[in-house]
């Protein structure tokens, strides 16, 4: 009788209990993520929010040297942005920025990956050499640009002296004064500055790969090329994405190398958007248009970061 009175199991109740537990777990995970993100969010809101809002406000006003003499610069809406997009110097600077960024990223990443793979092997004094590799990145950009400007001087630069001594060129190459050579010279210097950063991050990514994975692949007969193609590179791809995004953002926003080496010349051949914003603000005293150029750089950097996050999310679901 007792066994007959027992109730039959309720599968829907069990399912409801499991779904309720899963919902509580998801809420707990969301709360933990929010707790970890809260300090960063507060920092961004307090220290980056006001300058960003001020830059947007400035770009919507006719903030020039003449207007600054009055009480308040007149509100002009999107006039600064429209004048910026209609100008020939903006289109040329945008094209120069694309070439400058693409060339720098390709060279930095290729050299950084090669050096990271080299330092991943153990050899005597490896740590000391890795520490010395960071010197170009740790040096102030003004000092770096000044030294390279002296080295690339067309008349007395050490680079041209060596090339002439080796009979590779009959006369000095106008590294910084030629309209075709100047841009690639600036790319070279920016690559030299960025290689240590890429090497350090890619080396850390290689160190995070479990050695057992490579050992198992070698036991299966994988050579160096298949090992890198099918094992190392897929596991290193998330780190590589971060390196490329950070390199792109840094190259887009930093005008130091360009300003010290060429000042944006000759004839605007090396004027990037960051250098153009600097020129608009401090040479033309058109702060409103310089702020509009800064907004363009911010949107491009944000788009690069969002594309990277989307690619990472898509890779996780594959």
C-alpha atoms as a printed R data frame, in Angstrom:
    type eleno elety resid chain resno      x      y       z
1   ATOM     1    CA   UNK     A     1  0.000  0.000   0.000
2   ATOM     2    CA   UNK     A     2  2.783  2.400   0.868
3   ATOM     3    CA   UNK     A     3  4.562  1.761  -2.423
4   ATOM     4    CA   UNK     A     4  1.310  2.243  -4.328
5   ATOM     5    CA   UNK     A     5  0.723  5.598  -2.615
6   ATOM     6    CA   UNK     A     6  4.107  6.934  -3.658
7   ATOM     7    CA   UNK     A     7  3.917  9.679  -6.259
8   ATOM     8    CA   UNK     A     8  5.392  9.144  -9.688
9   ATOM     9    CA   UNK     A     9  8.532 11.213 -10.439
10  ATOM    10    CA   UNK     A    10  7.916 14.607 -11.977
11  ATOM    11    CA   UNK     A    11 10.331 15.089 -14.878
12  ATOM    12    CA   UNK     A    12  9.104 18.644 -15.446
13  ATOM    13    CA   UNK     A    13  9.906 19.514 -11.842
14  ATOM    14    CA   UNK     A    14 13.395 18.187 -12.201
15  ATOM    15    CA   UNK     A    15 13.867 20.137 -15.425
16  ATOM    16    CA   UNK     A    16 12.589 23.246 -13.732
17  ATOM    17    CA   UNK     A    17 14.991 22.757 -10.855
18  ATOM    18    CA   UNK     A    18 17.929 22.286 -13.193
19  ATOM    19    CA   UNK     A    19 16.991 25.363 -15.241
20  ATOM    20    CA   UNK     A    20 16.649 27.406 -12.039
21  ATOM    21    CA   UNK     A    21 20.082 26.294 -10.862
22  ATOM    22    CA   UNK     A    22 21.598 27.131 -14.250
23  ATOM    23    CA   UNK     A    23 19.974 30.583 -14.131
24  ATOM    24    CA   UNK     A    24 21.412 31.224 -10.655
25  ATOM    25    CA   UNK     A    25 24.856 30.147 -11.853
26  ATOM    26    CA   UNK     A    26 24.640 32.485 -14.842
27  ATOM    27    CA   UNK     A    27 23.549 35.381 -12.614
28  ATOM    28    CA   UNK     A    28 26.434 34.670 -10.245
29  ATOM    29    CA   UNK     A    29 28.911 34.595 -13.134
30  ATOM    30    CA   UNK     A    30 27.512 37.862 -14.475
31  ATOM    31    CA   UNK     A    31 27.862 39.474 -11.046
32  ATOM    32    CA   UNK     A    32 31.470 38.280 -10.737
33  ATOM    33    CA   UNK     A    33 32.318 39.649 -14.199
34  ATOM    34    CA   UNK     A    34 30.690 42.974 -13.342
35  ATOM    35    CA   UNK     A    35 32.688 43.138 -10.102
36  ATOM    36    CA   UNK     A    36 35.940 42.629 -11.986
37  ATOM    37    CA   UNK     A    37 35.007 45.166 -14.681
38  ATOM    38    CA   UNK     A    38 33.725 47.810 -12.265
39  ATOM    39    CA   UNK     A    39 37.154 49.277 -11.275
40  ATOM    40    CA   UNK     A    40 38.190 49.592 -14.928
41  ATOM    41    CA   UNK     A    41 34.823 51.158 -15.797
42  ATOM    42    CA   UNK     A    42 35.115 53.689 -12.971
43  ATOM    43    CA   UNK     A    43 38.673 54.553 -14.044
44  ATOM    44    CA   UNK     A    44 37.616 55.091 -17.658
45  ATOM    45    CA   UNK     A    45 34.607 57.153 -16.629
46  ATOM    46    CA   UNK     A    46 36.561 59.440 -14.281
47  ATOM    47    CA   UNK     A    47 39.806 59.943 -16.203
48  ATOM    48    CA   UNK     A    48 38.884 59.401 -19.863
49  ATOM    49    CA   UNK     A    49 35.261 60.492 -19.902
50  ATOM    50    CA   UNK     A    50 35.754 64.255 -19.300
51  ATOM    51    CA   UNK     A    51 38.564 64.706 -21.907
52  ATOM    52    CA   UNK     A    52 36.569 62.715 -24.458
53  ATOM    53    CA   UNK     A    53 33.447 64.775 -23.821
54  ATOM    54    CA   UNK     A    54 35.476 67.990 -24.045
55  ATOM    55    CA   UNK     A    55 37.007 66.888 -27.364
56  ATOM    56    CA   UNK     A    56 33.561 66.147 -28.823
57  ATOM    57    CA   UNK     A    57 32.226 69.493 -27.554
58  ATOM    58    CA   UNK     A    58 35.203 71.351 -29.015
59  ATOM    59    CA   UNK     A    59 34.732 69.693 -32.402
60  ATOM    60    CA   UNK     A    60 31.184 71.058 -32.533
61  ATOM    61    CA   UNK     A    61 32.281 74.675 -32.049
62  ATOM    62    CA   UNK     A    62 34.281 77.195 -34.081
63  ATOM    63    CA   UNK     A    63 37.200 77.030 -31.662
64  ATOM    64    CA   UNK     A    64 39.910 79.084 -33.357
65  ATOM    65    CA   UNK     A    65 42.446 81.587 -32.082
66  ATOM    66    CA   UNK     A    66 40.129 84.459 -33.051
67  ATOM    67    CA   UNK     A    67 37.048 82.857 -31.479
68  ATOM    68    CA   UNK     A    68 38.972 82.098 -28.299
69  ATOM    69    CA   UNK     A    69 39.339 85.841 -27.657
70  ATOM    70    CA   UNK     A    70 35.579 86.076 -27.113
71  ATOM    71    CA   UNK     A    71 33.560 84.707 -24.257
72  ATOM    72    CA   UNK     A    72 32.611 81.439 -25.926
73  ATOM    73    CA   UNK     A    73 33.251 79.830 -29.299
74  ATOM    74    CA   UNK     A    74 30.063 79.758 -31.405
75  ATOM    75    CA   UNK     A    75 28.326 76.430 -31.911
76  ATOM    76    CA   UNK     A    76 28.638 75.213 -35.519
77  ATOM    77    CA   UNK     A    77 27.428 71.602 -35.278
78  ATOM    78    CA   UNK     A    78 29.104 69.268 -37.749
79  ATOM    79    CA   UNK     A    79 30.656 72.079 -39.775
80  ATOM    80    CA   UNK     A    80 34.196 71.193 -38.632
81  ATOM    81    CA   UNK     A    81 33.727 67.569 -39.663
82  ATOM    82    CA   UNK     A    82 32.243 68.505 -43.041
83  ATOM    83    CA   UNK     A    83 35.075 70.928 -43.783
84  ATOM    84    CA   UNK     A    84 37.555 68.282 -42.719
85  ATOM    85    CA   UNK     A    85 36.139 65.573 -45.001
86  ATOM    86    CA   UNK     A    86 35.965 68.017 -47.921
87  ATOM    87    CA   UNK     A    87 39.614 69.064 -47.623
88  ATOM    88    CA   UNK     A    88 42.309 67.593 -49.828
89  ATOM    89    CA   UNK     A    89 44.828 67.520 -46.983
90  ATOM    90    CA   UNK     A    90 42.561 65.215 -44.957
91  ATOM    91    CA   UNK     A    91 42.166 62.736 -47.827
92  ATOM    92    CA   UNK     A    92 45.895 62.728 -48.450
93  ATOM    93    CA   UNK     A    93 46.652 62.354 -44.737
94  ATOM    94    CA   UNK     A    94 44.173 59.464 -44.501
95  ATOM    95    CA   UNK     A    95 45.896 57.654 -47.382
96  ATOM    96    CA   UNK     A    96 49.315 58.300 -45.815
97  ATOM    97    CA   UNK     A    97 48.042 57.019 -42.468
98  ATOM    98    CA   UNK     A    98 46.798 53.808 -44.080
99  ATOM    99    CA   UNK     A    99 50.175 53.159 -45.748
100 ATOM   100    CA   UNK     A   100 52.096 54.132 -42.620
101 ATOM   101    CA   UNK     A   101 50.001 51.922 -40.344
102 ATOM   102    CA   UNK     A   102 49.894 48.912 -42.672
103 ATOM   103    CA   UNK     A   103 53.630 49.036 -43.374
104 ATOM   104    CA   UNK     A   104 54.529 49.453 -39.711
105 ATOM   105    CA   UNK     A   105 52.228 46.654 -38.534
106 ATOM   106    CA   UNK     A   106 53.415 44.205 -41.180
107 ATOM   107    CA   UNK     A   107 57.102 44.848 -40.498
108 ATOM   108    CA   UNK     A   108 56.747 44.962 -36.701
109 ATOM   109    CA   UNK     A   109 54.695 41.797 -36.498
110 ATOM   110    CA   UNK     A   110 56.884 39.796 -38.886
111 ATOM   111    CA   UNK     A   111 60.114 40.759 -37.133
112 ATOM   112    CA   UNK     A   112 58.541 40.411 -33.676
113 ATOM   113    CA   UNK     A   113 57.227 36.922 -34.439
114 ATOM   114    CA   UNK     A   114 60.593 35.807 -35.824
115 ATOM   115    CA   UNK     A   115 62.416 37.115 -32.746
116 ATOM   116    CA   UNK     A   116 59.840 35.581 -30.396
117 ATOM   117    CA   UNK     A   117 60.334 32.184 -32.035
118 ATOM   118    CA   UNK     A   118 64.103 32.651 -31.789
119 ATOM   119    CA   UNK     A   119 64.035 33.582 -28.095
120 ATOM   120    CA   UNK     A   120 61.642 30.721 -27.364
121 ATOM   121    CA   UNK     A   121 64.638 28.415 -27.730
122 ATOM   122    CA   UNK     A   122 66.974 28.225 -24.764
123 ATOM   123    CA   UNK     A   123 70.504 29.482 -25.302
124 ATOM   124    CA   UNK     A   124 73.215 31.135 -23.161
125 ATOM   125    CA   UNK     A   125 72.543 34.754 -22.160
126 ATOM   126    CA   UNK     A   126 69.018 34.506 -23.590
127 ATOM   127    CA   UNK     A   127 67.478 36.545 -20.780
128 ATOM   128    CA   UNK     A   128 70.090 39.288 -21.076
129 ATOM   129    CA   UNK     A   129 69.539 39.582 -24.818
130 ATOM   130    CA   UNK     A   130 65.761 39.744 -24.304
131 ATOM   131    CA   UNK     A   131 66.237 42.545 -21.786
132 ATOM   132    CA   UNK     A   132 68.417 44.490 -24.239
133 ATOM   133    CA   UNK     A   133 65.724 44.050 -26.887
134 ATOM   134    CA   UNK     A   134 63.410 46.281 -24.837
135 ATOM   135    CA   UNK     A   135 65.703 49.319 -25.041
136 ATOM   136    CA   UNK     A   136 64.237 50.765 -28.283
137 ATOM   137    CA   UNK     A   137 60.753 50.604 -26.785
138 ATOM   138    CA   UNK     A   138 61.822 52.089 -23.436
139 ATOM   139    CA   UNK     A   139 63.692 55.050 -24.924
140 ATOM   140    CA   UNK     A   140 61.784 58.361 -25.232
141 ATOM   141    CA   UNK     A   141 60.445 58.789 -28.746
142 ATOM   142    CA   UNK     A   142 61.925 62.279 -29.035
143 ATOM   143    CA   UNK     A   143 65.404 60.914 -28.306
144 ATOM   144    CA   UNK     A   144 64.858 57.994 -30.682
145 ATOM   145    CA   UNK     A   145 63.663 60.271 -33.474
146 ATOM   146    CA   UNK     A   146 66.559 62.681 -32.966
147 ATOM   147    CA   UNK     A   147 69.155 59.905 -33.196
148 ATOM   148    CA   UNK     A   148 67.548 58.429 -36.308
149 ATOM   149    CA   UNK     A   149 67.280 61.875 -37.916
150 ATOM   150    CA   UNK     A   150 71.026 62.294 -37.489
151 ATOM   151    CA   UNK     A   151 71.692 58.777 -38.801
152 ATOM   152    CA   UNK     A   152 69.497 59.283 -41.895
153 ATOM   153    CA   UNK     A   153 70.814 62.720 -42.760
154 ATOM   154    CA   UNK     A   154 71.394 62.950 -46.524
155 ATOM   155    CA   UNK     A   155 74.803 64.638 -46.231
156 ATOM   156    CA   UNK     A   156 76.501 63.540 -43.019
157 ATOM   157    CA   UNK     A   157 74.315 60.643 -41.833
158 ATOM   158    CA   UNK     A   158 76.051 57.429 -40.828
159 ATOM   159    CA   UNK     A   159 73.721 55.342 -43.016
160 ATOM   160    CA   UNK     A   160 74.725 57.157 -46.194
161 ATOM   161    CA   UNK     A   161 78.377 57.117 -45.138
162 ATOM   162    CA   UNK     A   162 78.283 53.327 -44.835
163 ATOM   163    CA   UNK     A   163 76.446 52.927 -48.154
164 ATOM   164    CA   UNK     A   164 78.966 55.161 -49.927
165 ATOM   165    CA   UNK     A   165 81.880 53.328 -48.317
166 ATOM   166    CA   UNK     A   166 80.486 50.026 -49.623
167 ATOM   167    CA   UNK     A   167 79.975 51.600 -53.071
168 ATOM   168    CA   UNK     A   168 76.272 50.753 -52.976
169 ATOM   169    CA   UNK     A   169 75.151 54.286 -53.813
170 ATOM   170    CA   UNK     A   170 77.071 56.998 -55.692
171 ATOM   171    CA   UNK     A   171 75.567 59.844 -53.663
172 ATOM   172    CA   UNK     A   172 73.591 60.312 -50.485
173 ATOM   173    CA   UNK     A   173 70.035 58.960 -50.422
174 ATOM   174    CA   UNK     A   174 67.459 61.614 -49.334
175 ATOM   175    CA   UNK     A   175 65.950 59.420 -46.643
176 ATOM   176    CA   UNK     A   176 64.036 62.248 -44.942
177 ATOM   177    CA   UNK     A   177 63.836 64.852 -47.688
178 ATOM   178    CA   UNK     A   178 62.701 62.795 -50.678
179 ATOM   179    CA   UNK     A   179 58.951 62.596 -51.256
180 ATOM   180    CA   UNK     A   180 59.142 58.843 -51.923
181 ATOM   181    CA   UNK     A   181 61.841 57.880 -49.418
182 ATOM   182    CA   UNK     A   182 60.578 59.864 -46.411
183 ATOM   183    CA   UNK     A   183 57.457 57.797 -45.736
184 ATOM   184    CA   UNK     A   184 59.326 54.484 -45.804
185 ATOM   185    CA   UNK     A   185 62.063 55.956 -43.599
186 ATOM   186    CA   UNK     A   186 59.431 56.904 -41.033
187 ATOM   187    CA   UNK     A   187 57.952 53.390 -41.299
188 ATOM   188    CA   UNK     A   188 61.429 51.958 -40.687
189 ATOM   189    CA   UNK     A   189 61.946 53.995 -37.522
190 ATOM   190    CA   UNK     A   190 58.474 53.246 -36.195
191 ATOM   191    CA   UNK     A   191 59.095 49.543 -36.881
192 ATOM   192    CA   UNK     A   192 62.358 49.698 -34.945
193 ATOM   193    CA   UNK     A   193 60.495 51.240 -32.001
194 ATOM   194    CA   UNK     A   194 57.624 48.718 -32.061
195 ATOM   195    CA   UNK     A   195 59.515 45.440 -32.576
196 ATOM   196    CA   UNK     A   196 60.378 44.953 -28.849
197 ATOM   197    CA   UNK     A   197 56.728 45.369 -27.838
198 ATOM   198    CA   UNK     A   198 55.530 42.791 -30.368
199 ATOM   199    CA   UNK     A   199 58.356 40.433 -29.444
200 ATOM   200    CA   UNK     A   200 57.548 40.605 -25.734
201 ATOM   201    CA   UNK     A   201 53.832 39.893 -26.184
202 ATOM   202    CA   UNK     A   202 54.327 37.137 -28.763
203 ATOM   203    CA   UNK     A   203 57.026 35.535 -26.624
204 ATOM   204    CA   UNK     A   204 54.607 35.517 -23.679
205 ATOM   205    CA   UNK     A   205 52.006 33.878 -25.927
206 ATOM   206    CA   UNK     A   206 54.503 31.191 -26.952
207 ATOM   207    CA   UNK     A   207 55.378 30.556 -23.316
208 ATOM   208    CA   UNK     A   208 51.683 29.993 -22.540
209 ATOM   209    CA   UNK     A   209 51.419 27.112 -25.043
210 ATOM   210    CA   UNK     A   210 51.758 23.779 -23.177
211 ATOM   211    CA   UNK     A   211 55.013 22.048 -24.225
212 ATOM   212    CA   UNK     A   212 53.236 18.674 -24.200
213 ATOM   213    CA   UNK     A   213 51.338 19.709 -27.332
214 ATOM   214    CA   UNK     A   214 54.544 20.225 -29.293
215 ATOM   215    CA   UNK     A   215 56.092 17.050 -27.906
216 ATOM   216    CA   UNK     A   216 53.089 14.995 -28.981
217 ATOM   217    CA   UNK     A   217 53.210 16.508 -32.469
218 ATOM   218    CA   UNK     A   218 56.923 15.753 -32.781
219 ATOM   219    CA   UNK     A   219 56.332 12.144 -31.735
220 ATOM   220    CA   UNK     A   220 53.776 11.906 -34.545
221 ATOM   221    CA   UNK     A   221 56.450 13.009 -37.002
222 ATOM   222    CA   UNK     A   222 55.539 16.695 -37.450
223 ATOM   223    CA   UNK     A   223 58.356 18.829 -38.825
224 ATOM   224    CA   UNK     A   224 59.072 22.509 -38.026
225 ATOM   225    CA   UNK     A   225 56.769 23.944 -40.705
226 ATOM   226    CA   UNK     A   226 53.696 21.731 -39.980
227 ATOM   227    CA   UNK     A   227 54.346 22.191 -36.256
228 ATOM   228    CA   UNK     A   228 54.132 25.960 -36.601
229 ATOM   229    CA   UNK     A   229 51.252 25.923 -39.087
230 ATOM   230    CA   UNK     A   230 48.923 23.497 -37.334
231 ATOM   231    CA   UNK     A   231 49.956 23.777 -33.663
232 ATOM   232    CA   UNK     A   232 51.822 26.974 -32.788
233 ATOM   233    CA   UNK     A   233 49.994 29.500 -34.960
234 ATOM   234    CA   UNK     A   234 46.398 28.449 -34.070
235 ATOM   235    CA   UNK     A   235 47.243 28.614 -30.361
236 ATOM   236    CA   UNK     A   236 49.099 31.916 -30.808
237 ATOM   237    CA   UNK     A   237 46.366 33.567 -32.885
238 ATOM   238    CA   UNK     A   238 44.521 35.261 -29.950
239 ATOM   239    CA   UNK     A   239 47.767 36.867 -28.768
240 ATOM   240    CA   UNK     A   240 48.598 37.881 -32.332
241 ATOM   241    CA   UNK     A   241 45.228 39.625 -32.638
242 ATOM   242    CA   UNK     A   242 45.858 41.632 -29.482
243 ATOM   243    CA   UNK     A   243 49.336 42.591 -30.719
244 ATOM   244    CA   UNK     A   244 47.973 43.824 -34.052
245 ATOM   245    CA   UNK     A   245 45.147 45.831 -32.475
246 ATOM   246    CA   UNK     A   246 47.421 47.491 -29.909
247 ATOM   247    CA   UNK     A   247 49.995 48.212 -32.596
248 ATOM   248    CA   UNK     A   248 47.361 49.752 -34.874
249 ATOM   249    CA   UNK     A   249 45.945 51.967 -32.116
250 ATOM   250    CA   UNK     A   250 49.407 53.109 -31.027
251 ATOM   251    CA   UNK     A   251 50.553 53.826 -34.599
252 ATOM   252    CA   UNK     A   252 47.363 55.736 -35.412
253 ATOM   253    CA   UNK     A   253 47.431 58.045 -32.424
254 ATOM   254    CA   UNK     A   254 51.172 58.733 -31.945
255 ATOM   255    CA   UNK     A   255 52.620 61.552 -34.102
256 ATOM   256    CA   UNK     A   256 55.956 61.706 -32.243
257 ATOM   257    CA   UNK     A   257 58.094 59.788 -34.738
258 ATOM   258    CA   UNK     A   258 56.699 61.694 -37.712
259 ATOM   259    CA   UNK     A   259 57.007 65.114 -36.092
260 ATOM   260    CA   UNK     A   260 60.578 64.604 -34.898
261 ATOM   261    CA   UNK     A   261 61.868 63.044 -38.129
262 ATOM   262    CA   UNK     A   262 60.130 65.034 -40.859
263 ATOM   263    CA   UNK     A   263 57.508 67.295 -39.283
264 ATOM   264    CA   UNK     A   264 55.000 65.868 -41.761
265 ATOM   265    CA   UNK     A   265 57.068 66.825 -44.818
266 ATOM   266    CA   UNK     A   266 58.414 66.989 -47.353
267 ATOM   267    CA   UNK     A   267 55.351 68.522 -49.055
268 ATOM   268    CA   UNK     A   268 53.052 66.566 -46.735
269 ATOM   269    CA   UNK     A   269 54.445 63.180 -47.821
270 ATOM   270    CA   UNK     A   270 54.581 61.911 -44.220
271 ATOM   271    CA   UNK     A   271 51.659 63.866 -42.744
272 ATOM   272    CA   UNK     A   272 49.478 61.315 -40.953
273 ATOM   273    CA   UNK     A   273 46.122 62.113 -39.355
274 ATOM   274    CA   UNK     A   274 47.754 62.434 -35.929
275 ATOM   275    CA   UNK     A   275 50.362 64.825 -37.352
276 ATOM   276    CA   UNK     A   276 47.584 66.709 -39.174
277 ATOM   277    CA   UNK     A   277 45.669 67.169 -35.916
278 ATOM   278    CA   UNK     A   278 48.835 68.489 -34.262
279 ATOM   279    CA   UNK     A   279 49.390 70.931 -37.145
280 ATOM   280    CA   UNK     A   280 45.765 72.102 -37.100
281 ATOM   281    CA   UNK     A   281 45.877 72.784 -33.360
282 ATOM   282    CA   UNK     A   282 49.335 74.318 -32.903
283 ATOM   283    CA   UNK     A   283 50.211 75.753 -36.318
284 ATOM   284    CA   UNK     A   284 46.847 76.749 -37.798
285 ATOM   285    CA   UNK     A   285 45.213 77.355 -34.370
286 ATOM   286    CA   UNK     A   286 42.039 75.667 -35.615
287 ATOM   287    CA   UNK     A   287 41.336 73.654 -32.480
288 ATOM   288    CA   UNK     A   288 37.803 72.740 -33.536
289 ATOM   289    CA   UNK     A   289 38.982 71.037 -36.721
290 ATOM   290    CA   UNK     A   290 41.849 69.365 -34.829
291 ATOM   291    CA   UNK     A   291 39.278 67.941 -32.405
292 ATOM   292    CA   UNK     A   292 37.254 66.657 -35.369
293 ATOM   293    CA   UNK     A   293 40.379 64.911 -36.688
294 ATOM   294    CA   UNK     A   294 40.854 63.401 -33.243
295 ATOM   295    CA   UNK     A   295 37.287 62.076 -33.355
296 ATOM   296    CA   UNK     A   296 38.052 60.354 -36.665
297 ATOM   297    CA   UNK     A   297 41.139 58.707 -35.165
298 ATOM   298    CA   UNK     A   298 39.123 57.609 -32.145
299 ATOM   299    CA   UNK     A   299 36.420 56.031 -34.308
300 ATOM   300    CA   UNK     A   300 38.979 54.205 -36.453
301 ATOM   301    CA   UNK     A   301 40.738 52.837 -33.364
302 ATOM   302    CA   UNK     A   302 37.412 51.791 -31.846
303 ATOM   303    CA   UNK     A   303 36.426 50.045 -35.085
304 ATOM   304    CA   UNK     A   304 39.711 48.095 -35.087
305 ATOM   305    CA   UNK     A   305 39.117 46.980 -31.496
306 ATOM   306    CA   UNK     A   306 35.515 45.946 -32.210
307 ATOM   307    CA   UNK     A   307 36.552 43.953 -35.278
308 ATOM   308    CA   UNK     A   308 39.115 42.119 -33.179
309 ATOM   309    CA   UNK     A   309 36.569 41.307 -30.463
310 ATOM   310    CA   UNK     A   310 34.116 40.068 -33.076
311 ATOM   311    CA   UNK     A   311 36.773 37.845 -34.647
312 ATOM   312    CA   UNK     A   312 37.683 36.393 -31.250
313 ATOM   313    CA   UNK     A   313 34.056 35.711 -30.419
314 ATOM   314    CA   UNK     A   314 33.492 34.029 -33.778
315 ATOM   315    CA   UNK     A   315 36.607 31.871 -33.317
316 ATOM   316    CA   UNK     A   316 35.309 30.652 -29.941
317 ATOM   317    CA   UNK     A   317 32.079 29.413 -31.507
318 ATOM   318    CA   UNK     A   318 33.787 27.506 -34.332
